[in-house]
């Protein structure tokens, strides 16, 4: 199948696009509070949510499909809209109430930008905190790059422009994202390549019209941190290994420029079909980033990238953080202003070299193993829920029997 081209989105010659609120802060109802304008409710979210399938499992959370049953007085997610609920279990070793509040504040700030998924409301009960967001059913940017091998330049430009719009907004709002990667940008529409997604998050039958992906939206703000202009953070690194900037790998304080390095990794992968720094283990990848080993491949994929696109990649992947453009400046790069049309041939991806094919096969094997691990973790979580439900039912039945015996015994003594 030939790669399908998005309509090029011409970026206006401005540093930052105007923000568009995804939700409007509203007064809290009785028994709830608001955090950064987002309703935060206490109680069992099942009272208003119909749950669907598990959509994914992360290192600190899982995501589950849902729709909302909204009574007339309820504020928050619209009734009937497909939702994705991020569930942060309180018994997780890394759970921190302060961190969760920070994530909600960061997400609320980001959600004022059209390139971020909307956060409608938060629920909290004794077991978990639930972040109720719009569902993105168009798939990850990662999956699209992997399926097509590489993106045509107009499509790559549209994708990295969405990334930069989000970063420009967050940076101007006093936040650094700190986990910019292909997997954290999802298309709002339906999956391409003939695979749709049903309302409960499960794969739907192929349809001829499933090429519409919708806008690209940023998700997962759990690593975000407040940063004043020019401020850097020290301490444990945040983010995903292949996207870490050299200053993060070296253990030096890092600030907003680290987000721009990660955006450069995304652009590189979109244009070439692989990340700029690789290796068989995380340690290998970290060593490659620290030593500058990697970057420009020798295959034909890079040879077909236009000079303007290469120039933006080089600027974003500058090893000196001070030499990288800001997100707002990067949005004004000539290649992005031209919608990625500078030198793009629009033809099919070139054949992979032997090394590229081997690397792609190795990556696919790792992805398959990770997906299998995720499915097992999801199945285990469901099994634990069933066990908890069964134990609760048995305890309730035992309590009822004891109550009946006590009532009967008391009557006999009378």
N, C-alpha and C positions, 0 to 999 in steps of 0.2 A: 504494500500500500504506500502510495506517495504521501509524504508529510503534508498535512493540511495547514495552510497559512492563515494566521489571524489577520484581520484587517489592521494595517499599521495604525497606531495611535500616535499622531503627531504631538509631541510635547510642546507646550507653549513656552516662549522664551522668558520664563520667570523662574525665580529661585525656588519658590515653594507654591504648590497648588493650594487654593483655598480649602479650608477644612469644611467637612459636612458632618453634622452630628448624626450619629447612628441611633442614639437614644436621647431623650430629653429628661434631665433630672426632674423628678417629681417629688412632692412632699411625701414623707413616710406615713404608712398606715400605723395604727396602734400595734404595739408589740414588735416593731421592726425598727431598723435604723437605715441610714444611707451611708455609703462609703464612696467618696468621690462622685456623688450623684447617682450611684447605683443602688437600687433597693437591696437590702440584706435582711432576709427573713429567717426566723427561727422556727423549726419544725420539720416534719417529714415532707420532702418535696413530692413524694408520691401522692400527696393530697391534691396536687394540681397538675402533676405530670403523668402522662402515659409513657411508659418506658418501652424502648425498642432494643435493637441488638447492640452488642458491644462494638464500638468502632475502632478501638485501639487501646493498647496498654503501654504506658511509658514507665520510666524508672521511678517516678513518684506519684503517678496518677493513672487513671483509666478514663476513657471517654465513651459515653453511651448515648445512643440516639434517643430522642424523646419528642413528644409534642405536648403542648400545654392546654389544659382545660381551664379556661379563664372565667371565673364568676364575674358578674357585672362590675364589682367594685375593685377587682384586682388590677394592679399595675405591674408592668414587666413585659415578659415575652408575649407577643401576639398569639392568640388562640389558633391552633391548627398549623402553625408554621413549623417546618422541620427544624429541630434543634439538636445541638451537640452539647452534652453536659459533661464537663470535666469534673471528675470526682476525686477529691484529695482526702484519703482516709486518715483519720486522726491517730490510728495505731501504727502508722508507718514510721519507721525509725527517723526519717528525715522531715517529718511533719513539723511545721512551725507556724503558729497562728500569726506571728508577726510577718513572716514571709508571705503567707497567703494574703494578708491585708495589702502588703506591698504589691503583689501580683495584680490584685483587683484595682489598686490605684493606677498602676502602670497600664493595665488594659483599658481602663476608663479613659485615660489620657490618649491612648493610641486610637480608641474607637471614635474619637472626634475626627479621624482621618478616613477618607473613602477607601484607603488601601488596607484597612484592618477589619477583621470580623467583629460584628457587634456583640457586646456583652449586655444582656438584658437585665439580669438579676442574679443574686446569690442566695443560696439556701444553706442553712447550717443546722445539723442535728447532733446527737451525741456521738455519731459514728464518723461523720465526714462533713466537708464543705463542698458545695456543688456550685460550679460556675456555669450558668445557663447562657449559651451562646447560639448564634445562628449556625446551622449545619452548612458545611461546604461540601457539596456532593460532586464536584468536578475533578477531584483527585489532586494529588500533590504535584507541584512543579517537578519534583524529583522523578516521579513516575513518567511524566511527559517527556523529560529529557532522555530517560532511559529507553522509553519506547521508540523514540524517533532517532536515537543515536546522537543527534545534535539538532538545534533549532535553526531555522532560517534566520538571518540577521534581523529582519523586522520583528519576528516573534521574540527573539532574544532581547531586543531593545525594549519591547513592551513589557517583558517580564522584569528586567532589571530596573526599568523605570518605576514599576510598582513598588519594588523593594526600596528604591531610593526615596520615593515619595513618603513611604512610611517612616523611614529613618529621618528624613528631613523634619517631618512633623514631630516625631518623638524627641529628637535632639533640640528642636526649638522649644519644646515643652519641658525641657529639663530632665530628660530620660535617655539612657543608653539601653539598647535592646539586649545585647550581649549573648544572643544565641541565634544569629542570622544564618540560616541554612536552607537548602532546597526544600527539605521536609517541612519547614515551618511556613511555607507559602502554598496555599490551596486555592483552587479555582472554585468559584461559587456555584457554577452550573452543573451540568452532567458530564460524565466522563466521555472522552473521545475514544477512538479506536473501537467504536461499536459496543462499548460496555457502559450501561447506565447504572444509576444507583437508585433503589427504591426508597420510599419514605422512611423505612426502618434502618437504612444504611446497608442493606444487603445488595448484592449484585443483581441488577435487573437484566432482562433479555436484551440482546443487541437491537438497536433501532437505527434506521438510516439517518435520523436527524440528530444523533448523539454527538455531533461535532461541536456543539455550542458549549463552551466551557464557562462563560461568564467572566467577571473580573477576577484578578488574582489578589488574594487577601492574606495578610499576615496573621498568624495565630501564635499562641503560646508565649506569654509574657512573664513566665515564672522566673526567668533569670535577669529581668530588667532591674536597673538601679538608677536612683536619682543622681544626677551629676550636674554640678554648676559648670558654667562655661570654662573650658580649659582644665577642669578637674579630672584627675585620674584616680582609679581605685587599685589598691594593692590587695593581697590576700589570695586565697585559692582561685584558680582560673574558672571562669564560667564559659559555657559554650560547648560545642562539639569539636572533637579533635581535628578533623581535616580542615576546619574553617578558622582555627585559632590564629591570631596574628602573631608575628615573631616576638613582639614585646610581651604578649601573654605567655607564650612558651618559655621565654627567658625569665619569667617571674617578676618582670618589672611592672610598675603601676601602668594601667591601661585606661584609656578613655574612649570618647566617641570614635576616634580614628580606627579602633579595632573593629567596629561595626562596618566601616568602609572596606577594610581588608576582606571581611567575610562576604560583603556584597561583590567584591572582585572575584572571589572564588565561585560565587553563583554565576556571574557573567561568563567566566572562563568555561565552566562546565556546560552552560547553555550553548556556547559557541563551538566547543570542541567535543563534548560528550564525556568528559572525565574531569575530575577535580585536579587542580594544579599540583598538589602534593599527595603522593600515595605511598603505600608500603604494605607489607604483609601483616604488620602489627601496629598498634597505636604508637609504640615507641619508635618504630621506623618512620611513621608519618611525622611525629614530633621532631625527630632528628632531621628529616628532610626540610621541614619548615625552618628550624633553627639554623641549618647550614645553607639554606637557599638552594637545596638540591631539588630540582623539579621544575615547575613553571612551564615554559614553552616546550611543547612536544615537537618531535622531528617529523611526525606523520603529515599526511596530506590534508588532514582536517584543519590544522592551524594555517597551513599555506593558503587555504581558501578564505581565511578570515580577512576582512578588509582592513586597510591601514588605520582608518579612524576608530574601528572597533578595537584593534590591537592597542591603540594609544590609550583608550579608556581603561582597558585591562591593566596596562602598565602603570597608569596613574593610581588606580585603586590598590594594586599590589606593590606599591612602593614600600620598601623595607623600613624607611624612616617614617614614623607616624606623622611627623610634621609636614612631610611632602605629599601626603594624600589629600585629595580634595575633600571639602565638606560634602555632605549629601546634597545640600542646596546647590553648590557649585557644580557637582557632577551632573545634576539634572540639566544644566545648561551646556553640557558637552555637545559639540556639533553633531556627533553621531546620533545621540539621543534626540536632538532637536530635529534631525532629518528622519526620525522614525526608523533608524537602522537601515536606511536605503543606500548608504554610501558603499558602493562596491559590492552589494549583495547580489549573488548570481541567481538565487531562487531555485537552483537545481537540487537534485537529490543529494543526500549526504555521500561523500566519497567513500570508497571501500576502505575498511580498516586494515591497518598494517598488522603483521603477525603479532607484534608486541601488544598493540592495542586490542586485538581480538582476545589474546590470552588474558590481558587485564580485565576486559569486559566479562569474560567467562568467570574469572576469579571473583569479581564483584558480584556477579549474579548468584554464584554459589553462596557467598556470604549473606546476600539479601534473602535467599531462600531459607538459609538456616535461621536468620533473625526472625523471618516471618513465622517459621514453624515454632520457634521459641515463644513468640508473641501469642500464637494460637494456643499453645499449651498453657501459658500463663493465664489467658482468658478463660480456658476451660477449667483450670484449677480454681480461679476466682469464683466461677459459677458453682463449682462443686462445693466450695466452702460456704457459699450462700445457702445452698440446699441443705447442707449439714446444720447450719445455724438455724434455718427455718424448722427443720425436723426436731432439733433439740428444744426449740422454743415451744413447738406444738406438744411434745411429750411433757415438758414442764408444766404447760397449761393444763393438760389432761390430768396429770398427777395432782396438781393443786385442786382441780375440780373434784376429783375423787376424795381427797382428804376433807374438802369442805362438806361433801355429802355425808361422809362418815361421821364427821363432827356434828353435823346437824341431826343425823339420825340417832347418834349416841345421846345427844342432849335431850331429845324427845323421850327416849326410853327411860332416862333417869328421872324425868319429870313425872 
